[in-house]
Amino acid sequence: MKKLRVDGVDVDVEAIQAELDAINRGATSFTITDPAKLTNFARLAEKMLTSYDIAKSDRPGAKLVLRPSGPAANSYKYAVITTEVTLTRTRAGWYMTDVKRAKVYPKSRQRLDITITDRAANNMVKRSLAMFGRVAA
């Protein structure tokens, strides 16, 4: 696991960069090449979790899978190389837990999928419904 900086201290930025370079093998156009982008995505994930009222204690175990969008130009007829990264939230912060080379097709949207644990989902529902009274039907 490679640590990211999210309102904290940079750790293993060089290791993350080395891993991205090794996976991308020179491809740059539709890939993730900068660890700072991963930091920005981790911040975005934190904001999303906050906006949906996911308590900080429920965030460990959340995962963010991201992949850049495909080419917008019609001149691309085949898939291009991209990077798919998985970030996992622990109590200490976000870690890069997987990075792989992938293909993305022209006109494909950026992938930004966040998953939370069942415990976090159940607690979110409880908090959401707590403000409502119940009526026997």
Residue pairs with C-beta under 8 A, 6 or more apart in sequence:
1 88
1 95
1 96
1 97
2 12
2 15
2 16
2 19
2 95
2 96
3 11
3 12
3 92
3 93
3 94
3 95
4 11
4 16
4 35
4 38
4 39
4 42
4 87
4 93
4 94
4 95
4 96
5 11
5 13
5 39
6 39
6 42
6 43
6 46
6 93
6 94
7 43
8 93
13 35
16 35
16 38
16 96
17 35
19 96
19 99
20 31
20 32
20 33
20 34
20 35
20 83
20 99
21 33
23 83
23 99
23 100
23 101
24 31
24 32
24 33
24 81
24 83
24 101
25 101
27 80
27 81
27 82
27 101
29 71
29 80
30 68
30 69
30 70
30 71
30 80
30 81
30 82
30 104
31 68
31 81
31 82
31 83
32 38
32 66
32 68
32 82
32 83
32 85
33 83
38 85
38 87
38 96
41 64
41 66
41 85
41 87
41 112
42 64
42 87
42 93
42 94
44 112
45 62
45 64
45 87
45 89
45 94
45 114
46 59
46 94
48 114
49 59
49 62
49 89
49 114
49 116
52 124
53 124
53 127
53 128
54 62
54 116
54 120
54 123
54 124
55 120
55 123
55 127
58 116
58 117
58 119
58 120
58 123
58 124
59 89
59 116
59 120
60 89
60 90
60 91
60 117
61 88
61 89
61 116
61 117
61 119
61 120
62 88
62 89
62 114
62 115
62 116
62 117
62 120
63 86
63 87
63 88
63 89
63 97
63 114
63 115
64 86
64 87
64 88
64 89
64 94
64 112
64 113
64 114
65 84
65 85
65 86
65 87
65 111
65 112
65 113
65 115
66 84
66 85
66 87
66 110
66 111
66 112
66 113
67 82
67 83
67 84
67 85
67 102
67 104
67 110
67 111
68 82
68 83
68 104
68 110
69 104
69 108
69 109
69 110
70 76
70 79
70 80
70 82
70 104
70 105
70 106
70 107
70 108
70 109
71 80
71 104
71 106
71 107
72 106
72 107
73 106
74 106
76 106
77 106
78 105
79 103
79 104
79 105
79 106
80 103
80 104
80 105
80 106
81 101
81 102
81 103
82 101
82 102
82 103
82 104
83 99
83 100
83 101
83 102
84 98
84 99
84 100
84 101
84 102
84 111
85 96
85 98
85 99
86 96
86 97
86 98
86 99
87 94
87 95
87 96
87 97
88 94
88 95
88 97
89 95
116 124
